[in-house]
Amino acid sequence: MPPLSRLLRPLRSARTWIILGVSAPVGMLAASGLMLADLRQDAWDKAEQTSKNLVQVLERDIARNIEMYDLSLRAVVDNLKVSGVDQIGPALRQLILFDRAATAQDLGVMLVFDENGDNIIDAGAVPARKINNADRPYFQEHKAQADLGLFIGKPMVSRLTGAQTLAFSRRIDKPDGSFGGVVLGTLKLSYFTRLFSQIDLGRDGAINLYLRDGTRIMRHPYSEADIGVNIAGAPTFKGFLREHSGSFVETSARDGIERHYTFTRIGHLPLILNVALSTEEIEADWRVKALTIGIIVLMLCGLTIALSLLFGRELRRREVIQAELAKLSLTDALTGLPNRRAFEDAFARASGGARRSGKPLSLLIVDADHFKRFNDRYGHQVGDEVLRGLACSLSASVHRPHDLVSRVGGEEFAILLPDTDQAGALRIAEKVHADVSTLAIGSAGIGAGAVTVSIGLAVGVPSGAETVGPTDLYHLADGALYEAKEGGRNQTRCAKPHDPVITPLKHALRLMR
């Protein structure tokens, strides 16, 4: 199982927190969007269920009342066929033909017309009021069709009462089957006004009752101009004709308002009832909730992103600081060169590369001559200037990206030269001597040529008869440096693979020379 520190490492990355800072708000927005979509669907489901319930209640009330009036009309037709009814007195005949339905609140008139259209029996008056309705559409329809059954006419103004009514009529046949007249019952449109006005559908909601030919019988809210208007060509009415009942969303041809229409046909009658709710009002409460939730979520998302960016910026700042600290931990503060730790890391990598590639690896150990004398005579400040000057000279002697110049301790420097044989390394050493010979420290009066270096050179070749292992390379170069010191300084000595390794005691004695 990996250690906990490794598992927590991604959480310390600024990039991780920036990604989380963006992903979390996106997730919040997605979840909020799904929730708002669900709330919107709930609003629509509630509106549709409410509309269906209203349509069902209204349809049953209208169907029941029309059925009651139709039963009264049927009773009149049947009773007129009873023998002797036409011989009795008008008052008694009225009681026999008309039941109490004729006196209902919204019933207009109930009349019997003969084959000429004259009113011969009147439920509301004895004797019958004089009127001829032979020109009415319902009279003409029954006269033309023997099997018409119950006929529901278009809204009209009663000639007897002056009220707006809806006419229901049935044909009366003579014993020989010929046309004998019409029994008429009218229903005041106030019945529908009273029925529909009990329902609140909002500012733009509406209830409509149509004949199947598209003629509007009643609309709520009521407007006299709407009564009798035919909308058979409107998209909404075409939708009513497609099925017996259902619902859809459409824009009204009357006022251009988009509504959700729920409709049904009233039994087997040529009547269509619909309840229309404004889509804007259906979603009104949802929009308020959506706006509130949206503002809150956006504020939280903005806050989350801001905090994540701030936290990510802080992590980046820490990463930069840590990188600087890491760089400083591998850099010599005085000369700015890589320090011994950096040298050891690079030396290990270069040694491994040499073993894999079989190419030579050269190492130069460079040591300032008589450095203790400079310190004792001129002071440490001048000694530091000498070291900085040496660092510049050594750095100028190499140019390849993989070559490394480092300060490995005191006045000792190392130059690591991957993929370089002894001849190449000697050329670098000669350049070092040449550059150092021009070094002058003006503040201390140290002129050119006063500072010299001794160099120990060793080459590791991972193949051949005499193989020098990279792990011995440093000790061989150090031994060669000792020989350069012993040989008079300001020179380069090359180590041989069979040369003895310098011991720490010998190294200390070399530094004292």
C-alpha positions in Angstrom: 0.0 0.0 0.0 1.5 3.4 -1.0 2.4 5.8 1.9 -0.1 8.5 2.9 2.3 11.2 1.8 2.3 9.9 -1.8 -1.6 9.8 -1.8 -1.8 13.3 -0.5 0.8 14.7 -2.9 -1.7 15.7 -5.6 -3.5 17.8 -3.0 -0.4 19.9 -2.6 -0.4 20.9 -6.3 -1.7 24.3 -7.4 -2.9 22.8 -10.6 -5.0 20.2 -8.7 -6.7 22.9 -6.6 -7.4 25.1 -9.7 -9.0 22.0 -11.4 -11.0 21.3 -8.3 -11.9 25.0 -8.1 -13.4 24.8 -11.6 -14.8 21.3 -11.4 -16.7 21.9 -8.1 -18.7 24.9 -9.4 -19.4 23.0 -12.7 -20.7 20.2 -10.6 -22.8 22.6 -8.5 -24.2 24.2 -11.6 -25.1 20.8 -13.1 -26.8 19.6 -9.9 -28.6 22.9 -9.6 -29.7 22.7 -13.2 -31.1 19.2 -12.7 -32.9 20.3 -9.6 -34.4 23.3 -11.4 -35.4 21.1 -14.3 -37.1 18.8 -11.9 -38.9 21.7 -10.2 -40.0 23.0 -13.6 -41.4 19.6 -14.5 -43.2 19.5 -11.2 -44.9 22.8 -12.0 -46.0 21.5 -15.3 -47.2 18.3 -13.9 -49.2 20.1 -11.3 -50.7 22.5 -13.9 -51.7 19.6 -16.1 -53.3 17.6 -13.3 -55.2 20.7 -12.1 -56.4 21.3 -15.7 -57.5 17.7 -16.1 -59.4 17.8 -12.8 -61.2 21.0 -13.8 -62.1 19.8 -17.2 -63.5 16.6 -15.7 -65.6 18.4 -13.2 -66.9 20.9 -15.7 -67.6 18.3 -18.3 -69.7 16.2 -15.9 -71.7 19.2 -14.7 -72.5 20.3 -18.3 -73.2 16.8 -19.5 -75.6 16.2 -16.6 -77.6 19.4 -17.1 -77.8 18.9 -20.9 -78.9 15.3 -20.3 -81.6 16.5 -17.9 -82.9 19.1 -20.5 -82.8 16.4 -23.2 -84.9 14.0 -21.0 -87.5 16.8 -20.7 -87.5 17.3 -24.5 -87.9 13.5 -25.0 -90.7 13.4 -22.5 -92.6 16.1 -24.4 -92.1 14.3 -27.7 -93.3 11.0 -26.2 -96.3 12.5 -24.4 -97.5 14.3 -27.5 -97.9 10.8 -29.0 -100.3 9.8 -26.3 -103.9 9.5 -27.6 -106.2 12.3 -26.4 -103.5 14.8 -25.3 -104.4 17.2 -28.0 -108.1 17.1 -26.8 -107.5 18.2 -23.2 -107.4 21.8 -22.0 -104.2 23.9 -22.4 -103.5 24.2 -18.7 -103.7 20.5 -18.0 -101.8 19.7 -21.2 -99.0 22.0 -20.0 -98.8 20.1 -16.7 -98.7 16.7 -18.6 -96.1 17.7 -21.2 -93.6 19.7 -19.1 -92.0 18.5 -15.9 -90.3 20.6 -13.2 -87.1 20.8 -15.3 -88.8 23.5 -17.3 -88.6 25.8 -14.3 -84.9 25.3 -13.6 -82.8 28.4 -12.9 -80.9 28.7 -16.2 -83.6 27.2 -18.5 -84.8 29.8 -20.9 -88.0 28.6 -22.6 -89.5 25.3 -23.6 -91.8 25.5 -26.6 -93.6 23.2 -29.0 -93.8 24.4 -32.6 -96.0 22.8 -35.3 -94.9 22.0 -38.8 -95.3 25.6 -39.8 -93.1 27.0 -37.1 -95.9 28.4 -34.9 -95.6 28.2 -31.2 -98.6 26.0 -30.1 -97.6 24.9 -26.6 -95.6 27.1 -24.1 -94.2 25.8 -20.8 -94.1 29.4 -19.6 -97.5 30.7 -20.6 -101.1 29.6 -21.1 -102.2 30.3 -23.8 -98.9 29.9 -25.7 -97.2 33.1 -26.7 -97.5 34.0 -30.3 -94.2 33.4 -32.2 -93.0 31.8 -35.3 -89.5 30.3 -35.5 -89.7 28.6 -38.9 -86.6 30.6 -39.9 -84.4 29.3 -37.1 -81.6 27.0 -38.1 -82.7 24.2 -35.7 -86.2 24.2 -37.2 -84.8 24.0 -40.7 -82.4 21.2 -39.8 -85.1 19.0 -38.2 -87.5 19.6 -41.1 -84.7 18.5 -43.5 -83.5 15.4 -41.5 -85.8 12.9 -39.8 -83.1 11.2 -37.7 -81.2 14.2 -36.5 -81.9 13.4 -32.8 -80.9 16.1 -30.3 -79.7 19.2 -32.1 -77.6 21.9 -30.4 -77.7 25.2 -32.2 -75.4 28.1 -32.1 -75.8 30.8 -29.4 -78.7 33.1 -30.1 -80.8 35.9 -28.6 -84.2 34.6 -27.5 -87.1 36.4 -29.2 -89.3 36.0 -26.1 -86.9 36.9 -23.3 -84.1 38.8 -25.0 -81.5 36.6 -23.2 -78.5 34.9 -24.9 -79.3 31.3 -25.0 -78.2 27.9 -26.4 -81.0 26.0 -28.2 -81.6 22.3 -27.7 -84.3 20.8 -29.9 -85.9 17.5 -31.1 -88.1 16.6 -34.0 -91.8 15.8 -33.6 -93.2 13.2 -36.1 -96.8 12.8 -37.2 -98.3 9.3 -37.0 -97.4 8.8 -40.7 -93.8 9.7 -40.0 -93.9 13.1 -41.7 -92.6 16.3 -40.1 -94.9 17.5 -37.4 -92.9 20.2 -35.7 -90.1 20.8 -33.1 -89.9 20.8 -29.3 -87.4 23.4 -28.2 -85.6 24.0 -24.9 -83.1 26.8 -24.4 -80.4 27.1 -21.9 -79.3 30.6 -20.8 -75.6 31.3 -21.4 -75.6 32.7 -17.9 -75.4 29.1 -16.7 -71.9 28.7 -18.3 -70.9 32.2 -17.0 -71.9 31.3 -13.5 -70.2 27.8 -13.7 -66.9 29.1 -15.1 -66.6 32.2 -13.0 -66.2 30.0 -9.9 -62.8 29.0 -11.1 -59.7 31.2 -10.9 -57.2 30.4 -13.6 -55.0 33.5 -13.2 -54.7 36.6 -15.3 -54.3 35.0 -18.7 -56.1 31.7 -18.0 -59.3 30.8 -19.9 -62.1 28.3 -20.2 -63.8 27.8 -23.6 -66.8 25.9 -24.8 -67.1 25.3 -28.5 -69.5 23.5 -31.0 -67.7 20.9 -33.1 -67.8 23.3 -36.1 -65.6 25.8 -34.2 -68.3 28.2 -33.0 -67.5 29.5 -29.5 -70.5 29.2 -27.1 -68.8 30.7 -24.1 -65.5 32.0 -22.9 -64.3 32.8 -19.4 -63.3 35.6 -18.7 -66.5 36.7 -20.4 -66.5 39.0 -23.4 -69.7 39.4 -25.4 -67.6 39.9 -28.6 -66.3 36.3 -28.2 -69.7 34.7 -28.3 -70.6 33.1 -31.6 -67.1 33.6 -33.1 -65.9 30.7 -35.3 -62.2 29.6 -34.9 -62.3 26.4 -36.9 -59.2 27.5 -38.8 -57.1 28.2 -35.7 -54.2 25.9 -34.8 -55.7 25.5 -31.3 -59.0 24.2 -32.6 -57.4 21.9 -35.0 -55.6 20.4 -32.0 -59.0 19.8 -30.3 -60.3 17.8 -33.2 -57.3 15.4 -33.4 -58.4 13.4 -30.3 -61.3 12.9 -28.0 -59.3 14.5 -25.1 -55.8 15.5 -24.4 -53.4 18.5 -23.9 -50.9 20.5 -25.8 -49.1 23.9 -25.8 -50.1 26.4 -28.5 -50.3 30.1 -29.0 -53.8 31.5 -29.0 -55.0 33.1 -32.3 -57.2 35.4 -30.2 -54.6 37.3 -28.1 -51.2 35.7 -29.1 -50.6 34.3 -25.6 -49.0 30.9 -25.3 -51.1 28.5 -23.2 -51.3 25.0 -22.1 -54.6 23.6 -23.4 -56.4 20.6 -21.7 -59.5 19.6 -23.6 -62.3 17.0 -23.9 -65.5 16.4 -25.8 -68.6 16.4 -23.7 -69.9 12.8 -23.9 -71.3 12.2 -27.4 -72.5 15.8 -27.8 -71.0 18.1 -30.5 -69.4 20.1 -27.7 -65.7 20.7 -26.9 -64.6 22.0 -23.6 -61.1 23.3 -22.8 -59.2 24.8 -19.9 -56.2 27.0 -20.9 -53.4 28.1 -18.6 -50.8 30.6 -19.5 -47.4 29.0 -19.8 -45.9 32.1 -18.3 -48.1 31.8 -15.2 -47.5 28.1 -14.9 -43.7 28.8 -14.6 -44.1 32.1 -12.6 -43.4 30.5 -9.2 -40.7 28.3 -10.7 -39.0 31.3 -12.2 -38.8 33.0 -8.8 -37.3 29.9 -7.3 -35.0 29.4 -10.2 -33.8 33.0 -10.0 -33.2 32.8 -6.2 -31.4 29.4 -6.4 -29.5 30.6 -9.5 -28.2 33.7 -7.7 -27.2 31.7 -4.6 -25.5 29.0 -6.6 -23.6 31.5 -8.8 -22.5 33.4 -5.7 -21.3 30.1 -4.2 -19.6 29.1 -7.4 -17.9 32.5 -7.7 -16.7 32.2 -4.1 -15.5 28.7 -4.6 -13.6 29.7 -7.8 -12.1 32.7 -6.1 -11.0 30.8 -3.0 -9.6 28.0 -5.2 -7.7 30.5 -7.3 -6.3 32.2 -4.2 -5.4 28.9 -2.7 -3.8 27.8 -6.0 -1.9 31.0 -6.2 -0.6 30.5 -2.6 0.4 26.9 -3.5 2.2 28.2 -6.6 4.0 30.8 -4.5 5.0 28.0 -2.1 6.1 25.9 -5.0 8.2 28.7 -6.4 9.7 29.3 -2.9 10.3 25.6 -2.5 12.0 25.5 -5.9 14.1 28.4 -5.0 15.0 26.7 -1.7 15.8 23.5 -3.5 17.9 25.4 -6.0 19.7 27.2 -3.1 20.3 23.9 -1.4 22.2 22.8 -4.5 24.0 26.1 -5.1 27.1 27.4 -3.5 26.2 30.8 -1.9 29.6 32.4 -2.5 30.3 31.5 -6.1 26.8 30.7 -7.4 28.1 27.4 -8.7 26.4 24.0 -8.0 27.6 22.8 -4.6 28.9 19.4 -3.5 25.4 17.9 -3.2 24.5 19.0 -6.7 27.9 17.6 -7.9 27.3 14.2 -6.2 23.8 13.9 -7.8 25.1 14.9 -11.3 28.1 12.6 -10.8 25.8 9.6 -10.0 23.7 10.3 -13.1 26.7 10.7 -15.3 28.3 7.5 -14.0 25.1 5.6 -14.7 24.9 7.0 -18.2 28.5 6.1 -18.9 27.9 2.5 -17.8 24.9 2.2 -20.1 26.4 4.0 -23.1 30.1 2.8 -22.8 31.3 6.3 -23.4 34.2 7.8 -21.3 33.5 10.1 -18.4 36.2 12.6 -17.4 36.6 14.4 -14.1 38.8 17.4 -13.3 39.5 18.3 -9.6 40.8 21.9 -9.5 42.4 23.3 -6.4 43.7 26.9 -5.9 47.4 27.0 -5.1 48.5 28.7 -1.9 45.0 29.7 -1.0 45.7 29.7 2.7 48.5 32.3 2.0 45.9 34.6 0.3 43.6 34.4 3.3 46.4 35.0 5.8 47.9 37.9 4.0 44.9 39.7 2.5 42.0 38.4 4.6 39.0 36.3 4.0 37.2 39.0 1.9 40.0 38.9 -0.7 40.0 35.1 -0.5 36.3 35.1 -1.3 37.0 37.4 -4.4 39.7 34.9 -5.5 37.2 32.0 -5.3 34.5 34.0 -7.2 37.1 34.8 -9.9 38.1 31.1 -10.1 34.4 30.2 -10.5 34.0 32.6 -13.4 37.2 31.3 -15.1 36.1 27.6 -14.7 32.6 28.3 -16.0 34.0 30.0 -19.0 36.1 26.9 -19.9 33.1 24.7 -20.7 30.2 25.2 -23.0 28.3 21.9 -23.4 24.9 21.7 -21.6 25.8 18.5 -19.8 29.3 19.7 -18.5 29.2 20.7 -14.9 31.4 23.0 -12.9 30.9 22.9 -9.1 32.5 23.9 -5.9 33.0 20.8 -3.8 34.6 22.3 -0.8 36.9 25.2 0.3 39.1 26.2 -2.6 38.4 22.9 -4.4 36.3 22.7 -7.6 35.2 19.9 -9.8 34.6 19.8 -13.6 32.5 16.9 -14.8 32.8 16.1 -18.5 30.5 13.3 -19.8 31.3 11.7 -23.1 34.9 13.2 -23.0 38.1 11.3 -23.4 41.5 12.2 -21.8 42.6 14.3 -24.7 39.4 16.4 -24.6 39.7 16.7 -20.8 43.3 17.9 -21.1 42.2 20.6 -23.6 39.7 21.9 -21.0 42.4 21.8 -18.3 44.8 23.8 -20.5 42.0 26.4 -21.0 41.5 26.6 -17.3 45.1 27.3 -16.7 45.1 29.9 -19.4 41.9 31.7 -18.1 43.2 31.6 -14.5 46.5 33.1 -15.5 44.6 36.3 -16.6 42.8 36.5 -13.3 43.6 39.7 -11.2 42.0 40.9 -8.0 42.3 44.7 -8.2 41.1 45.5 -4.7 43.9 43.6 -3.1 46.6 44.5 -5.7 46.8 40.9 -6.9 47.8 41.0 -10.5 47.5 38.6 -13.4 49.4 35.4 -12.9 49.5 35.6 -9.1 46.6 33.1 -8.8 47.3 29.5 -10.1 45.5 26.2 -9.8 46.5 22.5 -9.7 44.3 20.0 -11.6 43.9 16.3 -11.1 42.4 14.5 -14.1 40.8 11.1 -14.2 38.9 9.3 -17.0 36.5 6.5 -16.5 36.2 4.1 -19.5 33.5 1.4 -18.8 35.0 -1.0 -21.4 38.4 -2.3 -22.5 41.2 -4.2 -20.9 41.8 -1.6 -18.1 38.5 -0.5 -16.9 38.2 2.3 -14.4 34.9 2.1 -12.6 33.0 5.4 -12.2 32.9 5.0 -8.4 36.7 5.2 -8.3 36.9 8.1 -10.6 36.8 10.8 -8.0 39.5 9.2 -5.9 41.7 8.8 -8.9 41.3 12.5 -9.9 41.9 13.5 -6.3 45.1 11.4 -6.3 46.2 13.0 -9.5 45.6 16.4 -7.9 47.9 15.4 -5.1 50.6 14.6 -7.6 50.1 18.0 -9.3 50.6 19.7 -5.9 53.7 17.5 -5.2 55.1 18.2 -8.6 55.2 22.0 -8.1 51.6 23.2 -8.5 50.1 25.2 -11.5 49.9 22.0 -13.6 47.7 19.1 -14.5 48.3 15.5 -13.8 46.4 12.6 -15.2 45.6 9.6 -13.1 46.2 6.0 -14.2 43.8 3.2 -13.5 46.4 1.5 -11.4 47.3 4.6 -9.4 46.8 4.2 -5.7 43.8 6.0 -4.1 44.6 9.1 -2.0 43.9 8.6 1.6 42.3 11.3 3.8 45.6 11.9 5.5 47.5 12.4 2.3 44.7 14.8 1.1 45.1 16.8 4.3 48.9 17.0 3.8 48.4 18.1 0.2 46.2 21.0 1.3 48.8 22.2 3.7 51.5 22.5 1.0 
